[in-house]
Amino acid sequence: MSGDYNPYGSSYGGTMSASASFGGKPAAPAGGGADLFKETTTAAFPRDVIEESKNQPVLVDFWAPWCGPCRQLTPIIERVVKEAGGRVKLVKMNIDDHPEYAGQMGIQSIPAVVAFVNGRPADGFMGAIPESQIRQFIDKIAGAAPGDDQAEAIAETLVQAGELLAARDAGGAASLYAAVLQADPENIAALAGMAQCMILAGQHDRALGLIDSLDDEKKADPAILAVRKSLELYEEARKLGDPNALEHELSLNPDNHEARMKLAKIANVQGNRQDAADHLLYIMKKDRTYEDDGARRELLNLFDVWGPKEPATAYARRKMSSILFS
């Protein structure tokens, strides 16, 4: 699996999206470093950057002769790229002579460095950052240097991806999950995470196609079952009616539990998890007999989908305990 599973583009001119890669291709000999650096032009960019990044990541340094920080960055980034021993290449583009690509990417200040992986921009930074940060950036893009523990790097990346997903940053999380899948195509946590990114981006059919393509063993994994449950909840919520009409019904009768239950399900698939929890908690507090304690059962169902680390889960569990044991 590769970037084909990542349906999100990167954005530039502000915060760069997260990315990572792990080992994979062996590093080329360090040599003299001459073949690791290149000046490019608008015409040569597709060959020097797009095509070349399918072999290893390519860093594109957008600079100009009048730019003081650019001159500060050049010897540092060249040294770090050379020491990386072929894990990345560096391509420099003078934006005075060749402004087209910088303009297309929304780059508004230089120096700006954009990493291309598998033919697409993956991550980047702006300014003459310290050498230590450039090393960290290259390790994130090209994988840790040989001898580092890949499993540990993958585990750390999955944690970061999960945090981005919880923050509803589908693009950033998907970039990290895609990097994990490049190194470990069978990683079930990354597969489930990528499907959740697709759901968050409204690409439900793609998410369903992804999990349907898995073998029976993977389909039975709790993480994949949670994805399927999310998709089932989405399909159910699509049939529940107009949320504005349901809100109007509640304004006339706050104890219309049927309307409130529908709104809870709709709020969940819209990503408004705390709102969904609040609707269900209201019903629990008012009438535990409604649909045979249906609000509590629905809330427990959502906990399974959201996971224990989701803030809405912790919030709703506290509220639910106060209702159950008051």
C-alpha positions, 0 to 999 in steps of 0.5 A: 500500500502506498500514497494511493490510499491517501486521498488528501493533498497537502497545503502550503503557505501555512502549516505543512501537513505531517508525513513520515516514511520508514526505511524501505529502500537501502541508502545509496553510498554517500560518495562525494554528494554531487549527484545528491544536489541539483539546480532545476528549472520549470521545464525540468521540474517534472523530471528532477522532482516528480519522477525522481521522488518515486525513487527516493524523497526529493527536497525542493529548496525554493530560494532567491539570490537576494535572500539572506536566510536562503544563503544561511540555509544552503550549506546546512541543508547540503551537509545534512543531505550529504550525510543522509547518504542517498536517503534523500536528494536536494533540488534547488529552484531559483524563484526569481527565474522560475516562479511558477511552481512556488506560485502554484504551491502558495509559497509566500516566503523563502527559504521554503523547503518542500519534500516530494514523495512518490511524485507528490508534495508530502511535507515541508518547512519555511525559514532557515531552521537549525541543523538538528531540525533539518535532520529530524525532518529528513528522518521523518520523510526518508525514514530513520537512518539504518540501524534504528528500530523501525518498529518503534518508529512505526509505533510512534507514528501511529500514536501521532496519527491517532492524535491527529485523527482525534483532532479531526486533521484527516489530511495529516493523519492520512499522510502518516498512516500512508507512510506506515502502510508503505513500510508495513502494508499489513499493519491493521492499525494503519489500515483502520486509521486510513479508513477512519480518515476517509470517513472523516473526509466524507469518503464513505464508499472508499472506506467501505471498499478498503475494509471489504478488500481485507481478508477475513482475519483482518475484518474480524479485528476490533479496529476494523469492526469499529470502522464498519460500525462507523459506516453502519451508523452513517447509513442509519443516520442518513435515513433519519430525516432533516436535522433542522426539522428534528431541532424544531420538534425539540424546541416544541417538546424537549422530551421528544425522545424519538427526535432527540435519539435521531439527532444524537445519531446524526450529530455523531456521523457529522463528527459532533460527538459531544452533542451526540453524547449530550442528547443521549445523556438527556434521555437517560436522565429523563427516562431510562425506560425509553426503548428499554434504556436505549439511550444508554445502550446507544451511548455504549455503542458509540464508546466502542466506535470512538475508542477510550482515548476520544475526549467525548468518550471520557466526557460522556462516561463521567456524565453517565456515571453521575446519572447511574449512581446519583 
